[in-house]
């Protein structure tokens, strides 16, 4: 494994959306990259907080009572148990740092649920 990971280069290795890719391990967590566009599914994570670091684009995190917007170089932490739904206008590149057990659709199983994450 390399000592340096080039984030921009990793994003060139995939084009599918809403399917996070593992780029590194950190203690009991995965560092993942994902390309997202449009609206995801409403869900929550019962036991894990979720962090979205915006690498490219603008992310609108919808909560039931408000929407929070994060742009390149900013991040959002969604506390465990809080229902949320990511939404974009155009493709957005994000980094996620989360426990290895975290499913990106949380408590909601849908056609977008990834059961086994690809490592790139």
BELDAJO-V597903 format. One record per pair of residues at least 4 apart in sequence whose ideal C-beta (glycine too) atoms are under 8 Angstrom apart, sorted by the first residue. I is the first residue (numbers start at 1). J is the second residue. If there is no record, write none. Layout:
I,J  I,J
//
This chain:
5,10  5,23  5,24  6,10  7,11  7,23  7,33  7,55  7,95  8,12  9,13  10,21  10,23  10,33  10,120  11,33  11,35  11,55  11,56  11,93  13,21  13,120  14,19  14,21  14,35  14,118  14,120  15,35  16,35  17,34  17,35  17,36  17,37  17,38  17,91  18,34  18,35  18,36  18,40  18,104  18,112  19,34  19,114  19,118  20,32  20,33  20,34  20,96  20,104  20,114  20,117  21,32  21,33  21,34  21,117  21,118  21,119  21,120  22,30  22,31  22,32  22,117  22,118  22,119  22,120  23,31  23,32  23,33  23,119  23,120  24,30  24,31  25,29  25,30  25,31  25,100  26,30  26,31  26,97  28,99  28,100  29,97  29,98  29,99  29,100  30,96  30,97  30,98  30,99  30,100  30,102  30,117  31,95  31,96  31,97  32,95  32,96  32,97  32,98  32,117  33,55  33,93  33,94  33,95  33,96  33,120  34,93  34,94  34,96  34,104  35,91  35,92  35,93  35,94  36,40  36,59  36,86  36,88  36,91  36,92  36,94  37,88  37,90  37,91  37,92  38,87  38,88  39,85  39,86  39,87  39,88  40,85  40,86  40,87  40,105  40,112  41,85  41,105  41,108  41,110  41,112  42,62  42,83  42,84  42,85  42,108  43,83  43,84  43,85  43,105  43,106  43,107  43,108  44,80  44,81  44,82  44,83  44,84  44,106  44,107  45,49  45,50  45,78  45,80  45,81  45,102  45,103  45,106  45,107  46,80  46,81  46,106  46,107  47,80  48,80  48,98  48,99  48,101  48,102  49,77  49,78  49,79  49,80  49,98  50,77  50,78  50,80  50,84  50,96  50,98  50,102  51,75  51,76  51,77  51,78  51,96  51,97  51,98  52,59  52,61  52,70  52,75  52,76  52,77  52,78  52,86  52,94  52,95  52,96  53,74  53,75  53,94  53,95  53,96  53,97  54,58  54,59  54,70  54,71  54,72  54,73  54,74  54,75  54,92  54,93  54,94  55,72  55,93  55,94  55,95  56,72  56,91  56,92  56,93  57,71  57,72  57,88  57,90  57,91  57,92  57,93  58,69  58,70  58,71  58,72  58,88  58,89  58,90  58,92  59,69  59,70  59,71  59,76  59,86  59,87  59,88  59,92  59,94  60,67  60,68  60,69  60,86  60,87  60,88  60,89  61,67  61,68  61,69  61,70  61,76  61,78  61,84  61,85  61,86  61,87  62,67  62,84  62,85  62,86  62,87  63,67  63,68  63,82  63,83  63,84  64,83  67,87  68,76  70,74  70,75  70,76  78,82  78,84  88,92  96,104  98,102  102,106  103,113  103,114  104,112  104,113  104,114  105,109  105,110  105,112  105,113  105,114  108,113  109,113
//
